[in-house]
Amino acid sequence: MNYKNPISSSELGTLWLTYQEKTLILRVLEYFIAKADDQQAINIMGGLWQELHYYVQKIETILKNEGAAIPKGFTNEDVNLEAPKLYDNGFDIMFIRILKEVSMGMYTINMNMAYRDDVMAIFEGLTAITQKIYKLSTLYLLEKGILSLPPNVTIPKTTEFIKSKDYLKGFKLFSDKRSLNDIELGYLHHGIETNNIGMQLITGFAQCAEDDEVKQYFVKGKELAKKQIKEYEQILLESDVQFSATSGSTVTASTIAPFSQKLMMFCVYLLNSFGIVGGSFGAVFSLRNDVILKTSLFAKDIFFYANDGIKIMIKNGWLEEPPQMEDRPRLIKGKNK
């Protein structure tokens, strides 16, 4: 089918970013599949690999038809299938589940910037795959006892309206803080869960990073994740909510990198972006001031941490440049010389 309209800037940009993310996930899946010893996990990851590979090829076809360069993305050079196991005990599916959370958010934004049928079809298809794999991963992790459920709460029997501005208080020194509402409780649970997985991931990255600056960057990220877990758990304890999250993994003693430093840095970059968006979501829908303050401060910390990572990637030539508009002022200036 021929399309009268050329691909738009927003579509080109979102396809480029999707290509980066999907080729990264393909490489991660290849390593996890090679090291997995659970057939059910292999089936989930193998099915995801097949479906994502199909859409990577679809993106390549659209770009070729438009005469656009195919991004380098992440190739076989970025994965070492001979590397020993770096993670154990279901981390593969736990991490895939987190990546699918990232993908769901990305596809919503990307669909909002798509105008052509073929581009919209890609994001529709990827959305369906993501929702399916997220569900399969969640059920698998619950069955294996790896994933912790949010705390149980009392079921409300009546509806109420907020009657006082005191509902917002949360960081007054000598006043009682109100109980967490279920929205805040859910966000805090999710924050602990995702940071727990992030801490395990980045600990493994730190163990096998070759460059000292990259290694220290990962160590800094591990400490940032630990700080968020500690702060969120403290808020829960103050409301007499005990939270116990399984790690989802034990990091092995291996120091041999399964992935290139370029891939590991970009992976953390993706998760940082997700963390900033997630922090903003938590701040917007929380109604207790101390929770809003904590999530806002963490979003700031993640932003600056992510910025440091971008500088390291640029310094080492690991950050592929997205498609961009022509630099008209430079072209005009050059013509007059």
FENVENTA-V55830 format. One record per residue. RES is the residue in three letters. OMEGA is omega as a letter, one per 40 degrees, with the letter a starting at -180 (999 if undefined). Layout:
# FENVENTA-V55830
res->RES omega->OMEGA
res->RES omega->OMEGA
This chain:
# FENVENTA-V55830
res->MET omega->a
res->ASN omega->i
res->TYR omega->a
res->LYS omega->a
res->ASN omega->i
res->PRO omega->a
res->ILE omega->a
res->SER omega->a
res->SER omega->a
res->SER omega->i
res->GLU omega->i
res->LEU omega->a
res->GLY omega->a
res->THR omega->i
res->LEU omega->i
res->TRP omega->a
res->LEU omega->i
res->THR omega->i
res->TYR omega->i
res->GLN omega->a
res->GLU omega->a
res->LYS omega->i
res->THR omega->i
res->LEU omega->a
res->ILE omega->i
res->LEU omega->i
res->ARG omega->i
res->VAL omega->i
res->LEU omega->a
res->GLU omega->i
res->TYR omega->a
res->PHE omega->i
res->ILE omega->a
res->ALA omega->a
res->LYS omega->a
res->ALA omega->i
res->ASP omega->i
res->ASP omega->a
res->GLN omega->i
res->GLN omega->i
res->ALA omega->i
res->ILE omega->i
res->ASN omega->i
res->ILE omega->a
res->MET omega->i
res->GLY omega->i
res->GLY omega->i
res->LEU omega->i
res->TRP omega->a
res->GLN omega->a
res->GLU omega->i
res->LEU omega->i
res->HIS omega->i
res->TYR omega->a
res->TYR omega->i
res->VAL omega->i
res->GLN omega->i
res->LYS omega->i
res->ILE omega->i
res->GLU omega->a
res->THR omega->i
res->ILE omega->a
res->LEU omega->i
res->LYS omega->a
res->ASN omega->i
res->GLU omega->a
res->GLY omega->a
res->ALA omega->i
res->ALA omega->i
res->ILE omega->i
res->PRO omega->i
res->LYS omega->a
res->GLY omega->a
res->PHE omega->a
res->THR omega->i
res->ASN omega->i
res->GLU omega->a
res->ASP omega->i
res->VAL omega->i
res->ASN omega->a
res->LEU omega->i
res->GLU omega->i
res->ALA omega->i
res->PRO omega->i
res->LYS omega->i
res->LEU omega->a
res->TYR omega->a
res->ASP omega->i
res->ASN omega->i
res->GLY omega->a
res->PHE omega->a
res->ASP omega->a
res->ILE omega->i
res->MET omega->a
res->PHE omega->i
res->ILE omega->i
res->ARG omega->i
res->ILE omega->i
res->LEU omega->i
res->LYS omega->i
res->GLU omega->i
res->VAL omega->a
res->SER omega->a
res->MET omega->i
res->GLY omega->a
res->MET omega->a
res->TYR omega->i
res->THR omega->i
res->ILE omega->a
res->ASN omega->i
res->MET omega->i
res->ASN omega->a
res->MET omega->i
res->ALA omega->a
res->TYR omega->a
res->ARG omega->a
res->ASP omega->a
res->ASP omega->i
res->VAL omega->i
res->MET omega->i
res->ALA omega->i
res->ILE omega->a
res->PHE omega->i
res->GLU omega->a
res->GLY omega->i
res->LEU omega->i
res->THR omega->i
res->ALA omega->i
res->ILE omega->a
res->THR omega->i
res->GLN omega->i
res->LYS omega->a
res->ILE omega->i
res->TYR omega->i
res->LYS omega->i
res->LEU omega->a
res->SER omega->a
res->THR omega->a
res->LEU omega->i
res->TYR omega->a
res->LEU omega->i
res->LEU omega->i
res->GLU omega->a
res->LYS omega->a
res->GLY omega->a
res->ILE omega->a
res->LEU omega->i
res->SER omega->i
res->LEU omega->i
res->PRO omega->a
res->PRO omega->i
res->ASN omega->i
res->VAL omega->i
res->THR omega->a
res->ILE omega->a
res->PRO omega->i
res->LYS omega->i
res->THR omega->i
res->THR omega->a
res->GLU omega->i
res->PHE omega->i
res->ILE omega->a
res->LYS omega->a
res->SER omega->i
res->LYS omega->i
res->ASP omega->i
res->TYR omega->a
res->LEU omega->a
res->LYS omega->a
res->GLY omega->a
res->PHE omega->i
res->LYS omega->a
res->LEU omega->a
res->PHE omega->i
res->SER omega->i
res->ASP omega->i
res->LYS omega->i
res->ARG omega->i
res->SER omega->i
res->LEU omega->i
res->ASN omega->a
res->ASP omega->i
res->ILE omega->i
res->GLU omega->i
res->LEU omega->i
res->GLY omega->i
res->TYR omega->a
res->LEU omega->i
res->HIS omega->a
res->HIS omega->i
res->GLY omega->i
res->ILE omega->a
res->GLU omega->a
res->THR omega->i
res->ASN omega->i
res->ASN omega->i
res->ILE omega->i
res->GLY omega->i
res->MET omega->i
res->GLN omega->a
res->LEU omega->a
res->ILE omega->i
res->THR omega->i
res->GLY omega->i
res->PHE omega->a
res->ALA omega->a
res->GLN omega->a
res->CYS omega->i
res->ALA omega->a
res->GLU omega->a
res->ASP omega->a
res->ASP omega->i
res->GLU omega->i
res->VAL omega->i
res->LYS omega->i
res->GLN omega->i
res->TYR omega->i
res->PHE omega->i
res->VAL omega->i
res->LYS omega->i
res->GLY omega->i
res->LYS omega->a
res->GLU omega->i
res->LEU omega->i
res->ALA omega->i
res->LYS omega->i
res->LYS omega->a
res->GLN omega->i
res->ILE omega->a
res->LYS omega->a
res->GLU omega->a
res->TYR omega->i
res->GLU omega->i
res->GLN omega->i
res->ILE omega->i
res->LEU omega->a
res->LEU omega->i
res->GLU omega->i
res->SER omega->i
res->ASP omega->i
res->VAL omega->i
res->GLN omega->a
res->PHE omega->i
res->SER omega->a
res->ALA omega->i
res->THR omega->a
res->SER omega->a
res->GLY omega->a
res->SER omega->i
res->THR omega->i
res->VAL omega->a
res->THR omega->a
res->ALA omega->a
res->SER omega->i
res->THR omega->i
res->ILE omega->a
res->ALA omega->i
res->PRO omega->a
res->PHE omega->i
res->SER omega->i
res->GLN omega->i
res->LYS omega->a
res->LEU omega->a
res->MET omega->i
res->MET omega->a
res->PHE omega->i
res->CYS omega->i
res->VAL omega->i
res->TYR omega->i
res->LEU omega->a
res->LEU omega->i
res->ASN omega->i
res->SER omega->i
res->PHE omega->i
res->GLY omega->i
res->ILE omega->i
res->VAL omega->i
res->GLY omega->i
res->GLY omega->i
res->SER omega->i
res->PHE omega->a
res->GLY omega->a
res->ALA omega->a
res->VAL omega->a
res->PHE omega->i
res->SER omega->a
res->LEU omega->i
res->ARG omega->a
res->ASN omega->a
res->ASP omega->i
res->VAL omega->i
res->ILE omega->a
res->LEU omega->a
res->LYS omega->a
res->THR omega->i
res->SER omega->i
res->LEU omega->i
res->PHE omega->i
res->ALA omega->i
res->LYS omega->i
res->ASP omega->a
res->ILE omega->i
res->PHE omega->a
res->PHE omega->i
res->TYR omega->i
res->ALA omega->i
res->ASN omega->i
res->ASP omega->i
res->GLY omega->i
res->ILE omega->i
res->LYS omega->i
res->ILE omega->i
res->MET omega->i
res->ILE omega->a
res->LYS omega->a
res->ASN omega->i
res->GLY omega->a
res->TRP omega->a
res->LEU omega->i
res->GLU omega->a
res->GLU omega->i
res->PRO omega->i
res->PRO omega->a
res->GLN omega->i
res->MET omega->i
res->GLU omega->i
res->ASP omega->a
res->ARG omega->i
res->PRO omega->a
res->ARG omega->i
res->LEU omega->i
res->ILE omega->i
res->LYS omega->a
res->GLY omega->a
res->LYS omega->a
res->ASN omega->a
res->LYS omega->999
